[in-house]
Amino acid sequence: MGQGSRPERVGEEVRQAISIALSREVQDPRIGFVTITRVKVSPDLQQVRLYYTVIGDERSRKETARGLEAAKPFLRRAVGSRVQLRRVPELAFEYDRGAEHQDRVEQLLREIDEERRARGPQDDEPGGVSSEPGTGEKPENDDQ
């Protein structure tokens, strides 16, 4: 057979069908720039959880959630017409906070880097261990 399990393959087909429908067919103004980040499909292919992100603040995120809920019957029909399954699965949308957390971690890392640059060329931290690989005070392993 092909690569991946059947739920994974169905999940990818559903993700594509939903993405196309959202970008070309859904006209709800509450739904902003939505990106389907990942899809989880139950082993029996009857439940599909779609994780998404949206550009904007908390208010626009809530509006998008309402818009997606309202569009669910239409989106389910779109999946039914584009994905070959005996039964069209139930859809559930969930905001993907993982991407939000990743953005926050990247922001914190940038802030740390900016602070280090602002301090200038001095030892980074007490103890003399630098953030550069291989430049700390720990001796190299001689494989003895």
SULCOR-V653984 format. One line per field, one symbol per residue. ss: DSSP state (A for helix, B for strand, O for the rest). phi: phi as a letter, one per 20 degrees, with the letter a starting at -180 (. if undefined). psi: psi as a letter, one per 40 degrees, with the letter a starting at -180 (. if undefined). A space follows every 10 residues. Layout:
# SULCOR-V653984
ss = ???
phi = ???
psi = ???
This chain:
# SULCOR-V653984
ss = OOOOOAAAAA AAAAAAAAAA AAAAOOOOOO OOOBBBBBBB BOOOOOBBBB BBBBOOOAAA AAAAAAAAAA AAAAAAAAAA AAOOOOOOOB BBBBBOAAAA AAAAAAAAAA AAAAAAAAAO OOOOOOOOOO OOOOOOOOOO OOOO
phi = .eemeggfff gfffgfffff ffeddfdfff eeeeceeacd dfgemeccdd eccbfpegff ffffgfffff egffffffff eddfcfcfff dcdbfefgff ffffffffff fffffffffn fcgfcgomee fffmdfefff eele
psi = aaiiiddddd dddddddddd dddddhehed haghhhdihh hideeehhhh hiiihaaddd dddddddddd eddddddddd ddhgidhhii ihhhhgeddd dddddddddd ddddddddda gihdiieehi ehheeiehii hef.
